[in-house]
Amino acid sequence: MDVPLYLRPRVEPPLASLLGAAPFLHSLVDALGSPLNVLLPETAAENAARFRAVYRRHRLTGRIYFAHKANRSSALVRRLAAEDPTAVGIDVASLEELRHALGCGFTGDRVMATGPKDAEFLWLTARVGATVNLDSPGELDRLAGLVRGHGLGRVRVLARLSGFESADGKNGAGTRLLSRRSRFGTPVRDADALWAALERHADAVELVGLAYHLDTTGLEEKARALEQCVLLMDACRRRGLAPRAVDIGGGFGVGYVADAGEWQRWTTALSEAVLGGRPPLTWRGHGYGLRNEGGTVRGTMALYPGHRPHAGPGYLDELLSLPAPVLGREPGTLLLEHLHDLHIEPGRSLVDQCGLSLARVLDVRSTGEEPGAHLVRLGMNAGDVSLEEHGVLMDPVLLPRGGVREDDGREGAGGPVGVHLVGNLCLEADLITRRLVFLPRLPRAGDVLAFVNTAGYAMDFHAHQAQRQPSARTVAVEREGDSWRWCPDEDYWPITHPGGTPA
């Protein structure tokens, strides 16, 4: 077999210390079953503090709204609810997320409702005094009708915009969209009609800001959109509206792979494998969006950028420091000069390094096809750790039962080995990852694989109970001296330590 193409995960304290406590993690799996999610709520608060440090560096005010859809956990939401109310809020995208946030300690004035909204969601949002991030003029009409029909107070709203265009060309000639067209938000070209609707409903709603979320990692595109929002805020004021905040959404990203060289080597090798220049790196030659057309690689690699030098708070800092193309000043400076608040909606990046997903090894056998490759069946399925669904590639960490083992005489046991990780469903498609994963040694039944940094979207976003297989339970853990303590996710409160003792 070729030199192992590792994609070793980026692991930082305290998650690194937790991985070092293999007997503790094995005991959790023994007691609570496989799969199992383990969360570090305190790390979410530390991530929020890192974002706040960027705000201070640019002398900006505004809120960090945690995108609840990234994780269903109560422990994470409760821990963030205990943060400074003026600094940390929550972004909810459904009626049940709103109920959950309120039950975990967030007051209505710290909640922002986003995404498509039915009447019940809009009613409760207005009733508790949350801010509505308007998805369309039609949603504005429905909200205003509910406010008037039920005698509710005036609701704070943000107008979500989309369809931002570059400043290239004049009178529409040569313009281009800054990112892929979105089905959310009001296109900028229709902004005047939206302002007129806001004026018409002024008795029911108060415009407090503009919002956007671009489906791109490009800093320049996001800086252009932010600048256009500042200019549109000026247009709103000329009409008597008084927005004072710009919400730039999320998309700050996470760096999953520790080594840039490993990521570069693997993506290069994938192209070579697609062309047939090396053995396949994936199950049945899957190309992750790449294909071979007459000896040329075609298509676009549909993968999350595994190694990112600037992500999370660092990405926000870089965005605020990038010169804007029209007004020529940094976005952070523009916001400060106009006395605008900055709101953000991080999901993945706010729970970076906040957890891992554990799976017991059930069976190991040879593939019978690729020399030296093995099938490793786990006590989980692809819905329990949906890294593949989001295009995230990284190696799991092998936690041998009883500690590190010496070579036990089996093929591949004493050195790097390529394995295919398969799930517990009776489906050919139930692959934990399509990639051939390299582990330092061949696992055996009873070992545990730890999938690191899964708290953002991968841990429970696609979880289900197909074939009545158990879905993962979730626990919260906390370091206590040289050991760890845990409690069920639903029993965690910021005023107590895991285990129920007073803080």
Helices and strands as residue ranges (DSSP letters): H 15-19, H 22-32, E 36-39, H 41-57, E 64-67, G 68-70, H 74-81, E 88-92, H 95-103, G 108-110, E 111-113, H 119-128, E 131-134, H 137-149, E 155-162, E 186-187, G 188-190, H 191-200, E 205-211, H 219-238, E 245-247, H 260-274, G 283-285, E 290-293, E 296-299, H 313-321, H 331-337, E 341-343, G 348-351, E 355-366, E 374-378, G 388-390, E 397-399, E 417-422, E 437-439, E 448-452, G 466-468, E 473-480, E 483-488, G 489-491
